[in-house]
């Protein structure tokens, strides 16, 4: 039996990976923000003070962004 490993990123790791601020990430997931990106993956809430993003979903989002820029 094989199990698939799921990599989760906390806010700071995600911000560092994308080279943007944590505030920008929150603007991107806030539907009321002018910077809202409905395609950006929503966080997984582990507790009231702990959120994570699936690395795989972030990679897919980036690939879609790259694909749109080449068209």
Backbone as CSV, one residue per row, in Angstrom:
resi,resn,N_x,N_y,N_z,CA_x,CA_y,CA_z,C_x,C_y,C_z
1,UNK,0.844,-1.170,0.000,0.000,0.000,0.000,0.895,1.240,0.000
2,UNK,0.608,2.163,-0.885,1.368,3.403,-0.929,0.501,4.550,-0.452
3,UNK,1.120,5.464,0.231,0.403,6.648,0.680,1.027,7.864,0.018
4,UNK,0.181,8.771,-0.364,0.643,9.995,-1.011,0.912,11.040,0.067
5,UNK,2.088,11.614,0.011,2.468,12.648,0.962,1.851,13.977,0.542
6,UNK,1.288,14.672,1.495,0.692,15.982,1.241,1.548,17.021,1.951
7,UNK,2.047,17.973,1.185,2.856,19.041,1.759,1.971,20.252,2.002
8,UNK,1.999,20.738,3.232,1.235,21.922,3.605,2.188,23.064,3.921
9,UNK,1.842,24.248,3.461,2.651,25.438,3.704,1.929,26.371,4.665
10,UNK,2.656,26.886,5.645,2.051,27.904,6.492,2.137,29.250,5.762
11,UNK,1.564,30.266,6.341,1.482,31.573,5.679,2.861,32.124,5.325
12,UNK,3.785,32.078,6.274,5.107,32.641,6.024,5.856,31.858,4.953
13,UNK,5.765,30.535,4.989,6.419,29.725,3.956,5.824,30.004,2.579
14,UNK,4.499,30.152,2.527,3.838,30.446,1.256,4.259,31.819,0.738
15,UNK,4.293,32.793,1.623,4.711,34.144,1.224,6.145,34.124,0.695
16,UNK,7.009,33.412,1.376,8.401,33.308,0.920,8.486,32.583,-0.422
17,UNK,7.739,31.519,-0.575,7.755,30.750,-1.815,7.292,31.593,-3.003
18,UNK,6.236,32.382,-2.795,5.687,33.211,-3.872,6.384,34.561,-3.982
19,UNK,7.227,34.875,-3.007,7.950,36.142,-2.967,6.992,37.332,-2.910
20,UNK,5.970,37.201,-2.068,5.004,38.264,-1.823,4.771,38.342,-0.318
21,UNK,4.086,39.370,0.130,3.837,39.523,1.566,2.636,38.681,2.000
22,UNK,2.584,38.432,3.296,1.440,37.713,3.864,0.156,38.509,3.642
23,UNK,0.255,39.830,3.736,-0.924,40.682,3.512,-1.463,40.513,2.098
24,UNK,-0.573,40.388,1.137,-1.001,40.196,-0.252,-1.751,38.880,-0.402
25,UNK,-1.293,37.856,0.272,-1.991,36.565,0.210,-3.404,36.711,0.751
26,UNK,-3.538,37.383,1.893,-4.872,37.574,2.455,-5.749,38.436,1.543
27,UNK,-5.174,39.400,0.864,-5.947,40.203,-0.100,-6.433,39.329,-1.261
28,UNK,-5.598,38.394,-1.668,-5.957,37.532,-2.797,-7.092,36.573,-2.463
29,UNK,-7.248,36.195,-1.194,-8.330,35.270,-0.833,-9.570,35.991,-0.309
30,UNK,-9.468,37.315,-0.113,-10.593,38.111,0.376,-11.475,38.546,-0.792
31,UNK,-12.686,38.034,-0.832,-13.603,38.328,-1.939,-13.939,39.813,-2.038
32,UNK,-13.791,40.567,-0.968,-14.109,41.998,-0.975,-12.935,42.859,-1.424
33,UNK,-11.784,42.264,-1.579,-10.578,43.011,-1.935,-10.491,43.265,-3.440
34,UNK,-9.892,44.386,-3.796,-9.649,44.683,-5.208,-8.618,43.726,-5.797
35,UNK,-7.834,43.095,-4.947,-6.790,42.166,-5.389,-7.242,40.701,-5.343
36,UNK,-8.530,40.492,-5.116,-9.069,39.126,-5.005,-8.780,38.315,-6.263
37,UNK,-8.304,37.109,-6.062,-8.069,36.175,-7.165,-8.890,34.924,-6.867
38,UNK,-10.027,34.767,-7.530,-10.894,33.619,-7.234,-10.245,32.274,-7.548
39,UNK,-9.181,32.291,-8.347,-8.480,31.050,-8.680,-7.448,30.652,-7.623
40,UNK,-7.091,31.590,-6.742,-6.074,31.294,-5.733,-6.622,30.278,-4.734
41,UNK,-5.850,29.243,-4.422,-6.337,28.197,-3.511,-6.710,28.746,-2.131
42,UNK,-7.820,28.264,-1.636,-8.264,28.651,-0.300,-7.457,27.879,0.748
43,UNK,-7.235,28.497,1.895,-6.472,27.809,2.936,-7.288,26.723,3.616
44,UNK,-6.574,25.821,4.238,-7.173,24.790,5.079,-7.052,25.297,6.512
45,UNK,-8.155,25.396,7.218,-8.145,25.884,8.596,-7.953,24.701,9.539
46,UNK,-6.784,24.626,10.140,-6.493,23.550,11.088,-7.046,23.874,12.474
47,UNK,-7.092,25.150,12.786,-7.678,25.638,14.031,-8.034,27.103,13.802
48,UNK,-8.515,27.759,14.835,-8.910,29.163,14.658,-7.711,30.071,14.368
49,UNK,-6.506,29.623,14.715,-5.320,30.453,14.499,-4.282,29.793,13.601
50,UNK,-4.659,28.729,12.942,-3.692,28.000,12.127,-4.282,27.643,10.770
51,UNK,-3.667,28.167,9.716,-4.099,27.858,8.359,-2.907,27.361,7.549
52,UNK,-3.190,26.527,6.582,-2.158,25.982,5.703,-2.716,25.927,4.288
53,UNK,-1.803,25.912,3.325,-2.163,25.761,1.921,-1.498,24.502,1.390
54,UNK,-2.202,23.779,0.530,-1.622,22.593,-0.097,-0.642,23.040,-1.175
55,UNK,0.587,22.572,-1.065,1.632,22.929,-2.019,1.214,22.546,-3.434
56,UNK,0.591,21.397,-3.588,0.156,20.922,-4.909,-0.820,21.906,-5.556
57,UNK,-1.743,22.446,-4.764,-2.704,23.404,-5.297,-2.027,24.719,-5.688
58,UNK,-1.038,25.117,-4.913,-0.296,26.334,-5.232,0.453,26.141,-6.546
59,UNK,1.078,24.991,-6.719,1.793,24.690,-7.966,0.831,24.701,-9.159
60,UNK,-0.354,24.153,-9.003,-1.348,24.147,-10.079,-1.783,25.572,-10.410
61,UNK,-1.994,26.396,-9.393,-2.371,27.791,-9.603,-1.281,28.536,-10.367
62,UNK,-0.022,28.314,-9.961,1.094,28.956,-10.662,1.176,28.514,-12.116
63,UNK,0.951,27.242,-12.367,0.993,26.727,-13.742,-0.101,27.369,-14.588
64,UNK,-1.279,27.549,-14.030,-2.357,28.227,-14.757,-1.975,29.666,-15.059
65,UNK,-1.341,30.342,-14.094,-0.896,31.718,-14.305,0.154,31.789,-15.417
66,UNK,1.081,30.850,-15.407,2.111,30.814,-16.450,1.488,30.560,-17.816
67,UNK,0.522,29.665,-17.847,-0.128,29.312,-19.103,-0.892,30.513,-19.660
68,UNK,-1.571,31.273,-18.804,-2.330,32.433,-19.261,-1.428,33.526,-19.820
69,UNK,-0.236,33.667,-19.270,0.685,34.707,-19.748,1.261,34.397,-21.108
70,UNK,1.315,33.114,-21.470,1.893,32.744,-22.762,0.884,32.810,-23.889
71,UNK,-0.362,32.955,-23.556,-1.396,33.015,-24.609,-1.599,34.425,-25.094
